[in-house]
Amino acid sequence: MIGYVSQLCHAIAVSLMCANDNTSLCEYTGDSFRDLTRIARINDKMWAELFLWNKENLISEIDQFSGALNEMRNALVADDREKLEEMFRLSTQRRAALIRRLRNLLSHRFAVPVVFSALACHLPRPGEMSRSDRGRMLGRPGKFAQNAWVYSVVKEWALLCSVRRIYA
């Protein structure tokens, strides 16, 4: 699941930024492009390790995404308005269902704050790590990915909290 909801999103954002070197993009960029590429500003060492650590799942998710993107491309080539509208309706329905599930999930109080507190107490925050701490993390294979995963979980929990404030 992490391959789909996190790593694939980063892969798409990075690929979008790498696909075009047009220096005039900033003159035409709107909210959609900025929102989609926000996560392309990425920690190269951490995300390379995370991608390689989960490469089988991520490759599968990339293939699935490529299939959906190809389906849209084929609809465009064929001038198939009906297929495009069907895809847009499906995405709108799935997005609405996701938000409903998030609202439902966040309306129940469960042990996530306790888990978050426990994680936060045992790990230094990224800004509080000294250079030697970062060096030790980078020097030990697997350790960096493990801590990066924990930070990712903490970040996802914070995101859920902000979604709760927005959609509650």
Summary of the structure (lengths in Angstrom):
residues: 168
radius of gyration: 19.1
end to end distance: 24.9
largest distance: 57.8
contacts: 374
relative contact order: 0.10
helix: 83%
strand: 0%
